[in-house]
Amino acid sequence: MGARADLDRALDILLRFGAAMLHAGDTAFRVRDAMRRLATDLGVERLDVQLWIGGLTVTARQGAEIVTLAREIGPPGVDASKIAALETLSRQAPPGLTVAQLAERLDAIETAPPLHGLLAVALSMAVASTAFSFLNGGDLLATAAAAVSGGVGQAARTLLSRKGFNQFAMTALCAVLASGLYCGIVLGFGVRSFAFVHAIGFISSVLFLVPGFPLVAGLLDLTQHQSTAGITRLFYGILLTLSAACGMSVVAMLAGLAPAPAAPPPGAIEPATVAWRALACFAGGWGYGILFNNPPRTVLFVALLSMVGNEVRLGLHDLGLALPQATFFGALAVGLGASLVRGRLHAPRIALTVPSIIMMTPGLFAFQTIVFLNQGKALSAIEAAATCGFAVGGMAMGLVAARFLTERQWRYER
């Protein structure tokens, strides 16, 4: 009974550790690997793990004893600092680690307050919305209105999240609030018809709702044969996206928005344009680094990676390369850059890459999809959605390709 009781306690704390990693937004294959490392430290001979977005099941074997336990997980979230702390704990566990020591360290990680307060996060999204609008061609009015709307929308989302509000309803409500406030500001300044610049601002006002972590993590899990976790996480991200789209559709319909055509690529790279874009990309990456609760040093590198990756993407697009392919190479540059710096930062790769690529979101095509659907123009909506989907796919596949190039475990099956 003593050996069985020890195995039960070890398995229970491992479940708690894995649940904390999943709840913070880490990929399922990283959670599995971290749990197995800690299981070895705790004296467990073999650990089999099954994960999905709502829970995990673990079977441990030690001698003749076999124990299976399951644990449910609350609504998923994103916290890069907790992901980093938990991964570091699994890699740097001291020799002779005990269940009590692991529980004590988990207590400290789980009770740690956010690194950035409500005001800082709201301002970071105001900056990111400003950068995204400028980067994609918004004018002064559209950019200023997007900044106000994005900051207010993120503040509302943070407050609702603290109250435990349903995530899908919260996303739809915040989309209505942010895009409605944007339209109110723009219409208040005398705009009566939305041109291209106003469409960019409309999308920029809700950029904070892009579910980058679950979408990217889901695809990465699928490439590592974590099918259950990958599929459930992808559907979670898709449902969040649809919730935001529904909220925006209501506002677009009431405001009578018309689709805006995309501007053609200039066919050349202007030095002044490159400099201003670099500043905007840096600011946007900085904002998203703060949103995902990264420490200041990591936020700086996220901003730099965002600047480099987006300059690659936009430069290639300026020279005539199609947006999805240009986005793939931009994301590839981000992934390769993250491989170079993550070791010295002691930061998980996903905490560096996902905030860095959100500025690559094809906002105009998302706007066209929503407006065309509201107008009943199904074929036009499908065309815009296809371009948007391929560009988003290019973002994710660029990060996957970087892992294949830099990590041996990705190139070979285990």
MILO-23397 format. One record per residue (C-alpha): residue number from 1; residue in three letters; x, y, z. Coordinates in Angstrom, 1 decimal. Each point is the difference from the previous one (the first is absolute). Layout:
BEGIN
- resi,resn,east,north,up
- NUM,ALA,X,Y,Z;
...
This chain:
BEGIN
- resi,resn,east,north,up
- 1,MET,0.0,0.0,0.0;
- 2,GLY,2.9,2.3,0.6;
- 3,ALA,1.3,-0.2,-3.5;
- 4,ARG,-3.5,0.4,-1.4;
- 5,ALA,-0.6,3.1,2.2;
- 6,ASP,3.3,1.5,-1.2;
- 7,LEU,-0.9,-0.6,-3.6;
- 8,ASP,-3.4,1.6,0.5;
- 9,ARG,1.5,3.1,1.5;
- 10,ALA,2.6,0.3,-2.8;
- 11,LEU,-2.6,-0.4,-2.7;
- 12,ASP,-2.3,2.5,1.6;
- 13,ILE,2.7,2.7,0.1;
- 14,LEU,1.0,-0.8,-3.6;
- 15,LEU,-3.6,0.4,-1.0;
- 16,ARG,-0.1,3.4,1.7;
- 17,PHE,3.2,1.0,-1.7;
- 18,GLY,-1.3,-1.0,-3.5;
- 19,ALA,-3.3,1.7,0.6;
- 20,ALA,1.8,3.2,0.9;
- 21,MET,2.0,-0.1,-3.2;
- 22,LEU,-3.0,-0.7,-2.2;
- 23,HIS,-2.0,2.7,1.7;
- 24,ALA,2.8,2.5,-0.6;
- 25,GLY,-0.2,-0.7,-3.8;
- 26,ASP,3.0,-2.3,-0.6;
- 27,THR,0.0,-2.6,-2.7;
- 28,ALA,-1.1,-3.6,0.9;
- 29,PHE,3.3,-1.6,-1.2;
- 30,ARG,2.0,2.4,2.3;
- 31,VAL,-2.3,-0.8,2.9;
- 32,ARG,0.5,-3.8,-0.6;
- 33,ASP,3.8,0.3,-0.2;
- 34,ALA,0.1,2.2,3.1;
- 35,MET,-2.1,-2.4,2.0;
- 36,ARG,2.1,-2.9,-1.0;
- 37,ARG,3.2,1.8,1.1;
- 38,LEU,-1.5,0.7,3.4;
- 39,ALA,-1.4,-3.6,0.3;
- 40,THR,3.6,-1.3,-0.4;
- 41,ASP,1.1,2.4,2.8;
- 42,LEU,-2.7,-1.2,2.2;
- 43,GLY,0.9,-3.7,-0.5;
- 44,VAL,-2.8,-1.0,-2.3;
- 45,GLU,1.2,-2.6,-2.5;
- 46,ARG,-2.4,0.7,-2.8;
- 47,LEU,-2.6,2.6,-0.7;
- 48,ASP,-2.7,0.0,-2.8;
- 49,VAL,-1.8,3.2,-0.6;
- 50,GLN,-3.2,0.9,-1.9;
- 51,LEU,-0.9,3.7,-0.3;
- 52,TRP,-2.7,2.1,-1.4;
- 53,ILE,-1.0,3.6,0.6;
- 54,GLY,-2.5,-0.8,2.8;
- 55,GLY,2.1,-2.5,2.0;
- 56,LEU,2.6,-2.7,0.1;
- 57,THR,0.3,-3.7,0.9;
- 58,VAL,3.3,-1.5,1.3;
- 59,THR,1.0,-3.7,0.6;
- 60,ALA,3.1,-0.6,2.1;
- 61,ARG,1.8,-3.3,0.4;
- 62,GLN,2.5,-0.7,2.8;
- 63,GLY,0.9,-3.6,0.6;
- 64,ALA,-3.2,-2.1,0.2;
- 65,GLU,-2.1,3.1,0.8;
- 66,ILE,-2.1,1.7,-2.7;
- 67,VAL,-2.0,3.1,0.7;
- 68,THR,-2.2,2.0,-2.3;
- 69,LEU,-1.3,3.5,0.9;
- 70,ALA,-1.9,2.7,-1.8;
- 71,ARG,-0.4,3.7,0.5;
- 72,GLU,-2.3,2.6,-1.4;
- 73,ILE,1.4,3.4,-1.0;
- 74,GLY,-1.9,3.3,0.2;
- 75,PRO,-0.5,2.4,-2.9;
- 76,PRO,3.3,0.4,-1.9;
- 77,GLY,2.1,3.2,0.2;
- 78,VAL,3.3,1.4,-1.1;
- 79,ASP,2.8,0.9,2.4;
- 80,ALA,3.5,-0.1,-1.5;
- 81,SER,1.8,0.7,3.3;
- 82,LYS,-1.7,-3.1,1.6;
- 83,ILE,0.9,-2.1,-3.1;
- 84,ALA,3.7,1.1,0.4;
- 85,ALA,0.0,-0.7,3.7;
- 86,LEU,-1.6,-3.4,-0.3;
- 87,GLU,2.3,-1.1,-2.8;
- 88,THR,3.1,1.2,1.9;
- 89,LEU,-1.2,-1.9,3.1;
- 90,SER,-0.2,-3.2,-2.1;
- 91,ARG,3.4,0.4,-1.4;
- 92,GLN,1.9,1.2,3.1;
- 93,ALA,-1.6,-2.2,2.7;
- 94,PRO,2.5,-0.7,2.7;
- 95,PRO,1.2,-3.6,0.6;
- 96,GLY,-2.1,-1.9,2.4;
- 97,LEU,-3.1,2.1,-0.7;
- 98,THR,-2.9,-0.8,2.4;
- 99,VAL,-3.7,0.4,-0.5;
- 100,ALA,-0.1,2.6,2.8;
- 101,GLN,2.8,2.0,-1.7;
- 102,LEU,-1.8,-0.1,-3.3;
- 103,ALA,-3.3,1.0,1.6;
- 104,GLU,1.7,3.0,1.7;
- 105,ARG,1.5,1.2,-3.3;
- 106,LEU,-3.4,-0.4,-1.8;
- 107,ASP,-1.6,2.1,2.8;
- 108,ALA,2.4,2.8,-0.7;
- 109,ILE,-0.5,-0.1,-3.7;
- 110,GLU,-3.8,-0.2,0.1;
- 111,THR,-0.4,2.8,2.5;
- 112,ALA,2.4,2.4,-1.7;
- 113,PRO,-1.8,3.2,-1.0;
- 114,PRO,-0.1,1.3,-3.7;
- 115,LEU,3.2,1.8,-1.0;
- 116,HIS,-2.0,2.8,-1.5;
- 117,GLY,-3.1,1.8,1.4;
- 118,LEU,-3.3,0.9,-1.7;
- 119,LEU,1.2,3.5,-1.2;
- 120,ALA,3.2,-1.3,-1.5;
- 121,VAL,-1.8,-2.8,-1.9;
- 122,ALA,-2.6,2.4,-1.3;
- 123,LEU,2.6,2.5,-1.1;
- 124,SER,2.0,-2.8,-1.6;
- 125,MET,-3.0,-0.9,-2.2;
- 126,ALA,-0.6,3.7,-0.8;
- 127,VAL,3.6,0.1,-1.3;
- 128,ALA,-0.4,-3.3,-1.9;
- 129,SER,-3.2,1.2,-1.6;
- 130,THR,1.7,3.2,-1.0;
- 131,ALA,2.9,-1.8,-1.5;
- 132,PHE,-2.2,-2.5,-1.9;
- 133,SER,-2.1,2.8,-1.5;
- 134,PHE,3.0,2.0,-1.1;
- 135,LEU,1.7,-3.0,-1.3;
- 136,ASN,-2.9,-0.9,-2.3;
- 137,GLY,-0.8,3.4,-1.3;
- 138,GLY,-2.4,1.6,2.5;
- 139,ASP,-0.1,3.8,0.1;
- 140,LEU,0.3,2.2,3.1;
- 141,LEU,-3.6,-0.1,1.0;
- 142,ALA,-0.4,-3.8,-0.5;
- 143,THR,3.3,-0.7,1.9;
- 144,ALA,-1.0,2.3,2.9;
- 145,ALA,-3.5,-1.5,0.2;
- 146,ALA,1.5,-3.6,-0.1;
- 147,ALA,2.4,0.9,2.8;
- 148,VAL,-2.8,1.2,2.3;
- 149,SER,-2.4,-2.9,-1.0;
- 150,GLY,2.7,-2.7,0.4;
- 151,GLY,1.1,1.3,3.4;
- 152,VAL,-3.6,0.2,1.3;
- 153,GLY,-0.9,-3.4,-1.4;
- 154,GLN,3.0,-1.7,1.6;
- 155,ALA,-0.7,1.7,3.4;
- 156,ALA,-3.6,-1.3,-0.2;
- 157,ARG,1.2,-3.5,-0.9;
- 158,THR,2.4,-0.1,2.9;
- 159,LEU,-2.7,1.1,2.5;
- 160,LEU,-2.5,-2.5,-1.4;
- 161,SER,2.6,-2.8,0.1;
- 162,ARG,0.8,0.7,3.7;
- 163,LYS,-3.8,-0.5,0.7;
- 164,GLY,0.1,-3.4,-1.7;
- 165,PHE,-2.2,1.1,-2.9;
- 166,ASN,-0.6,-2.6,-2.8;
- 167,GLN,2.9,0.4,-2.4;
- 168,PHE,-2.1,-0.2,-3.2;
- 169,ALA,-2.6,2.4,1.2;
- 170,MET,2.7,2.3,1.3;
- 171,THR,1.8,0.0,-3.4;
- 172,ALA,-3.2,0.8,-1.9;
- 173,LEU,-0.9,2.8,2.5;
- 174,CYS,3.5,1.5,-0.2;
- 175,ALA,-0.1,-0.1,-3.8;
- 176,VAL,-3.3,1.9,0.1;
- 177,LEU,1.4,2.5,2.5;
- 178,ALA,3.4,0.7,-1.8;
- 179,SER,-1.3,0.1,-3.6;
- 180,GLY,-3.1,1.9,1.1;
- 181,LEU,2.1,2.6,1.8;
- 182,TYR,2.2,0.2,-3.0;
- 183,CYS,-2.9,0.7,-2.4;
- 184,GLY,-1.5,2.5,2.5;
- 185,ILE,3.3,2.0,0.1;
- 186,VAL,0.5,-0.1,-3.8;
- 187,LEU,-3.6,0.9,-0.7;
- 188,GLY,0.2,2.8,2.6;
- 189,PHE,2.7,1.6,-2.0;
- 190,GLY,-2.2,0.2,-3.1;
- 191,VAL,0.9,-3.1,-1.9;
- 192,ARG,-3.1,-1.4,-1.8;
- 193,SER,1.5,-2.7,-2.2;
- 194,PHE,2.8,-2.4,1.0;
- 195,ALA,3.0,0.1,-2.4;
- 196,PHE,3.0,-2.3,0.1;
- 197,VAL,1.6,2.0,2.8;
- 198,HIS,-3.0,-0.3,2.2;
- 199,ALA,-0.4,-3.7,-0.6;
- 200,ILE,3.6,-0.5,1.2;
- 201,GLY,-0.8,1.9,3.2;
- 202,PHE,-3.2,-2.1,0.5;
- 203,ILE,2.0,-3.2,0.0;
- 204,SER,2.8,1.5,2.1;
- 205,SER,-2.5,0.9,2.8;
- 206,VAL,-0.6,-3.8,0.6;
- 207,LEU,3.5,-1.3,-0.6;
- 208,PHE,0.3,-0.9,3.7;
- 209,LEU,-2.6,-2.7,-0.5;
- 210,VAL,2.1,-2.1,-2.4;
- 211,PRO,0.5,-3.4,1.7;
- 212,GLY,3.6,-0.5,-1.0;
- 213,PHE,1.1,-2.3,2.7;
- 214,PRO,-2.7,-2.7,-0.4;
- 215,LEU,0.2,0.0,-3.8;
- 216,VAL,3.7,-0.3,-0.2;
- 217,ALA,0.3,-2.4,2.9;
- 218,GLY,-2.7,-2.2,-1.5;
- 219,LEU,1.8,-0.3,-3.3;
- 220,LEU,3.3,-0.7,1.7;
- 221,ASP,-1.7,-2.8,2.1;
- 222,LEU,-1.3,-1.6,-3.2;
- 223,THR,3.4,-0.1,-1.6;
- 224,GLN,1.2,-1.8,3.2;
- 225,HIS,-2.8,-2.6,-0.2;
- 226,GLN,-1.8,1.5,3.0;
- 227,SER,-3.3,-0.2,-2.0;
- 228,THR,-2.5,0.2,2.7;
- 229,ALA,1.6,3.1,1.6;
- 230,GLY,0.7,1.5,-3.4;
- 231,ILE,-3.5,-0.4,-1.4;
- 232,THR,-1.8,1.3,3.1;
- 233,ARG,2.4,2.9,0.3;
- 234,LEU,-0.5,0.9,-3.7;
- 235,PHE,-3.8,-0.1,0.4;
- 236,TYR,0.2,2.1,3.2;
- 237,GLY,2.0,2.7,-2.0;
- 238,ILE,-2.4,-0.2,-2.9;
- 239,LEU,-3.0,0.5,2.3;
- 240,LEU,1.7,3.0,1.6;
- 241,THR,0.6,1.4,-3.5;
- 242,LEU,-3.6,-0.6,-1.0;
- 243,SER,-1.2,1.7,3.2;
- 244,ALA,2.0,3.1,-0.8;
- 245,ALA,-1.2,-0.1,-3.6;
- 246,CYS,-3.7,-0.2,1.1;
- 247,GLY,0.5,3.0,2.2;
- 248,MET,1.7,2.0,-2.8;
- 249,SER,-2.7,-1.1,-2.5;
- 250,VAL,-2.7,1.6,2.1;
- 251,VAL,1.8,3.3,0.1;
- 252,ALA,0.9,-0.2,-3.7;
- 253,MET,-3.6,-0.6,-0.9;
- 254,LEU,-1.3,2.9,2.2;
- 255,ALA,2.7,2.4,-1.4;
- 256,GLY,-0.7,-1.1,-3.6;
- 257,LEU,3.7,-0.6,-0.7;
- 258,ALA,1.1,-0.7,-3.5;
- 259,PRO,2.9,-2.2,-1.0;
- 260,ALA,3.3,1.8,-0.7;
- 261,PRO,2.3,-1.2,-2.8;
- 262,ALA,3.6,-0.9,0.8;
- 263,ALA,2.7,2.4,-1.1;
- 264,PRO,2.3,-1.5,-2.6;
- 265,PRO,3.6,-0.6,1.0;
- 266,PRO,2.4,2.9,-0.9;
- 267,GLY,2.5,-2.3,-1.8;
- 268,ALA,2.9,1.6,1.8;
- 269,ILE,1.4,0.5,3.5;
- 270,GLU,0.2,3.6,1.2;
- 271,PRO,2.6,0.6,2.8;
- 272,ALA,-2.2,2.5,1.8;
- 273,THR,-2.9,-2.4,-0.1;
- 274,VAL,2.2,-2.8,1.4;
- 275,ALA,1.1,2.2,2.9;
- 276,TRP,-3.5,1.0,1.0;
- 277,ARG,-1.3,-3.6,-0.4;
- 278,ALA,2.9,-1.3,2.2;
- 279,LEU,-1.1,2.4,2.8;
- 280,ALA,-3.6,-1.0,-0.3;
- 281,CYS,0.9,-3.7,0.0;
- 282,PHE,2.2,0.4,3.0;
- 283,ALA,-2.8,1.9,1.9;
- 284,GLY,-2.6,-2.7,-0.9;
- 285,GLY,2.2,-2.8,1.1;
- 286,TRP,0.7,1.8,3.3;
- 287,GLY,-3.7,0.3,0.6;
- 288,TYR,-0.7,-3.7,-0.6;
- 289,GLY,3.0,-1.0,2.1;
- 290,ILE,-1.6,1.9,2.9;
- 291,LEU,-3.5,-1.4,-0.7;
- 292,PHE,1.2,-3.6,0.4;
- 293,ASN,1.7,0.8,3.3;
- 294,ASN,3.6,-0.2,-1.0;
- 295,PRO,2.8,1.5,2.1;
- 296,PRO,1.6,3.2,-1.3;
- 297,ARG,3.1,-1.6,-1.5;
- 298,THR,-2.1,-2.5,-1.9;
- 299,VAL,-2.3,2.8,-1.2;
- 300,LEU,3.0,1.8,-1.5;
- 301,PHE,0.9,-3.0,-2.0;
- 302,VAL,-3.6,-0.6,-1.1;
- 303,ALA,0.0,3.5,-1.3;
- 304,LEU,3.2,-0.5,-1.9;
- 305,LEU,-1.2,-3.3,-1.5;
- 306,SER,-3.2,1.6,-1.0;
- 307,MET,1.9,2.8,-1.8;
- 308,VAL,2.3,-2.4,-1.9;
- 309,GLY,-2.8,-2.5,-1.0;
- 310,ASN,-2.4,2.7,-1.1;
- 311,GLU,2.7,1.8,-2.0;
- 312,VAL,0.8,-3.2,-1.8;
- 313,ARG,-3.7,-0.6,-0.7;
- 314,LEU,-0.8,3.5,-1.1;
- 315,GLY,3.2,0.4,-2.0;
- 316,LEU,-0.8,-3.2,-2.0;
- 317,HIS,-3.6,1.1,-0.5;
- 318,ASP,1.2,3.4,-1.3;
- 319,LEU,2.1,-1.8,-2.6;
- 320,GLY,-3.0,-1.9,-1.3;
- 321,LEU,-0.1,-3.2,2.0;
- 322,ALA,-3.5,-1.1,0.9;
- 323,LEU,-1.0,0.7,3.6;
- 324,PRO,-0.3,-3.6,1.2;
- 325,GLN,3.5,-0.9,-1.2;
- 326,ALA,1.5,3.2,1.3;
- 327,THR,-1.6,-0.7,3.4;
- 328,PHE,1.5,-3.4,0.1;
- 329,PHE,3.5,1.4,-0.4;
- 330,GLY,-0.6,2.7,2.5;
- 331,ALA,-1.2,-2.6,2.6;
- 332,LEU,3.0,-2.2,-0.9;
- 333,ALA,2.3,2.9,0.8;
- 334,VAL,-1.8,0.4,3.4;
- 335,GLY,0.4,-3.7,0.7;
- 336,LEU,3.7,-0.1,-0.8;
- 337,GLY,0.6,3.1,2.0;
- 338,ALA,-1.8,-1.5,3.0;
- 339,SER,2.3,-3.0,-0.3;
- 340,LEU,3.0,2.2,0.4;
- 341,VAL,-1.1,1.9,3.1;
- 342,ARG,-2.3,-2.3,2.0;
- 343,GLY,2.9,-1.8,1.8;
- 344,ARG,1.5,3.2,1.5;
- 345,LEU,-3.4,1.4,0.8;
- 346,HIS,-1.2,-3.3,1.6;
- 347,ALA,-3.3,0.6,-1.7;
- 348,PRO,-2.1,-2.6,-1.8;
- 349,ARG,0.0,0.4,-3.8;
- 350,ILE,-3.8,0.5,-0.2;
- 351,ALA,0.2,3.0,2.4;
- 352,LEU,2.4,1.6,-2.5;
- 353,THR,-1.6,-1.0,-3.3;
- 354,VAL,-3.7,0.5,0.4;
- 355,PRO,0.1,3.6,1.2;
- 356,SER,2.4,0.8,-2.8;
- 357,ILE,-2.2,-1.2,-2.8;
- 358,ILE,-3.4,1.4,0.9;
- 359,MET,0.9,3.2,-1.8;
- 360,MET,0.0,-2.1,-3.1;
- 361,THR,-3.8,-0.6,0.2;
- 362,PRO,-1.6,0.7,-3.4;
- 363,GLY,-2.5,2.4,1.4;
- 364,LEU,-1.4,1.5,-3.2;
- 365,PHE,-1.0,-3.4,-1.4;
- 366,ALA,-1.6,-0.9,3.4;
- 367,PHE,-2.0,3.3,-0.3;
- 368,GLN,-1.0,-0.8,-3.6;
- 369,THR,-1.2,-3.5,1.0;
- 370,ILE,-2.2,1.4,2.8;
- 371,VAL,-1.5,2.8,-2.2;
- 372,PHE,-0.6,-2.2,-3.0;
- 373,LEU,-1.8,-2.6,2.1;
- 374,ASN,-2.2,2.7,1.4;
- 375,GLN,-0.9,1.0,-3.5;
- 376,GLY,-0.7,-3.5,-1.1;
- 377,LYS,2.8,-0.1,-2.5;
- 378,ALA,1.1,-3.5,0.7;
- 379,LEU,2.6,-0.4,-2.8;
- 380,SER,1.7,3.2,0.8;
- 381,ALA,0.1,-0.9,3.7;
- 382,ILE,1.5,-3.4,-0.8;
- 383,GLU,2.7,1.6,-2.1;
- 384,ALA,0.9,2.4,2.7;
- 385,ALA,-0.2,-2.7,2.7;
- 386,ALA,2.3,-2.3,-2.1;
- 387,THR,2.7,2.7,-0.2;
- 388,CYS,-0.4,0.7,3.7;
- 389,GLY,0.2,-3.7,0.8;
- 390,PHE,3.1,-0.7,-2.1;
- 391,ALA,1.8,3.0,1.6;
- 392,VAL,-0.8,-1.2,3.5;
- 393,GLY,1.1,-3.5,-1.1;
- 394,GLY,3.2,1.6,-1.2;
- 395,MET,0.6,1.5,3.4;
- 396,ALA,-0.3,-3.3,1.7;
- 397,MET,1.8,-2.1,-2.6;
- 398,GLY,3.0,2.4,0.1;
- 399,LEU,0.4,-0.6,3.7;
- 400,VAL,-0.3,-3.8,-0.6;
- 401,ALA,2.6,0.1,-2.7;
- 402,ALA,2.4,1.9,2.4;
- 403,ARG,-0.4,-2.8,2.5;
- 404,PHE,0.8,-2.7,-2.6;
- 405,LEU,3.1,1.9,-1.0;
- 406,THR,1.3,0.6,3.6;
- 407,GLU,-1.2,-2.9,2.1;
- 408,ARG,1.0,-3.6,-0.6;
- 409,GLN,-3.1,-1.4,1.8;
- 410,TRP,-2.2,1.6,-2.6;
- 411,ARG,1.9,-1.5,-2.9;
- 412,TYR,-0.3,-3.6,1.2;
- 413,GLU,-2.8,-2.1,1.3;
- 414,ARG,0.4,-1.4,3.5;
